Amino acid sequence: TTTTTTPDDFIEITIQGNAFLWHQIRVTIALLLMIGSGKEKPEIIDDLFNIKKWEGKPHFKMASEIPLVLYDCLFRDVIKI
């Protein structure tokens, strides 16, 4: 994952993984923005993996979908034409 801030207050984040869902990305971005703005502590990331503390899915507000852009998808064993 890489992050870049532009002069227009845009944040570019590159996420690479095997499988992501649209809402999963929006929740992840919202959580990172809350940490960056001091509304959550960085330890929340490790804390969310504690299934004894979080028995169900934690509920965080999702980041806006307006500036969220899916730039590229790569698939293993698929040849681009």
N, C-alpha and C positions, 0 to 999 in steps of 0.2 A: 504494500500500500504506500502510495506517495501522495503528498499534499502540497498544493501550491496556492498562494493567495495572490489575486490580481488587484490592480488599483481600483477596480470597480466593485470591490467587496465580494467578489466571487471566490469560491473555494473549489479548486479542482482536486478531486480525490480519485485515484485509480485503485480499483479493487479487483484482485485476481483470485479466482477460486474455482471449485468444481461445479457448484450449483448455488445460485442465489435466487431469491424471490424478490419481486419489486418492492413489497412492503418491508422485507427484511433489510434491504438497503436503506430505505427511508427511515426506519427505526434506528439503524446503526448510525446514520448521519446525524439524526436528531440527538442521539446520546452523545456523540462526539462533540456536537455543538454545545450541549449543556455542560460537558466537562470543560470545554474551552472557555466558556463564559463564567465558570465558577459556580454554576447551579448544581452540579454533581461533582463528587470527588473522583479522581482517576481510579480509585480502588473499586468503584462500582462494576468495572469490567470483570475483574476476578470474582467479585461477589455474585454476579449474575450466573456464574457457573456452579454455584452452591445450590444443588437441588433440594437440600434440606431446608434452606432458607426461602427459596422460591419454588414452592411446590407446583405452581402453574406458570403460565406464560406471564412475565412481567408486562405491565401496561405502561408504555411511554407514548407520548404524542409523536406522531410521525412527522418527519420533515416534509415541507411542501414539495409536491410533485412538479410544480411550475418550472423551476430551473433544473430539475433533474433530467439529465440527458443520458440515454444509453448510446454510447459511442460505437462500441464494437463488441461482437461476440465471436469467440473462436471455439471451434469444435474439434475434438480429437478425431483423427482419421477421416476428416472431411477436406476435400481439396477445393480451394477457391477457384472459381472460373473467371 
